[in-house]
Amino acid sequence: MNEIIFLVENSPEGGFTASALGHSIFTDAETTDELHTNVRDAIACHFDPTEKPGIIRLQFVREEVIHA
């Protein structure tokens, strides 16, 4: 595996939540810098070093509600 994708959403409590597509990997963080660190740590815990993806892609999902 060369790449893994995380969907990143704003958390209702503040900060971010991230979940990997196709894998049971979840993490959260208060800042984007902390998110980068936590995602790398979560991947290191989930994969053997020889199977670890070389590219981590973060897809930020933003939801807006507007009233008509």
Rosetta blueprint (number, residue, H / E / L):
1 M L
2 N L
3 E E
4 I E
5 I E
6 F E
7 L E
8 V E
9 E E
10 N E
11 S L
12 P L
13 E L
14 G L
15 G L
16 F E
17 T E
18 A E
19 S E
20 A E
21 L L
22 G L
23 H L
24 S L
25 I L
26 F E
27 T E
28 D E
29 A E
30 E L
31 T L
32 T H
33 D H
34 E H
35 L H
36 H H
37 T H
38 N H
39 V H
40 R H
41 D H
42 A H
43 I H
44 A H
45 C H
46 H H
47 F L
48 D L
49 P L
50 T L
51 E L
52 K L
53 P L
54 G L
55 I E
56 I E
57 R E
58 L E
59 Q E
60 F E
61 V E
62 R L
63 E L
64 E L
65 V L
66 I L
67 H L
68 A L
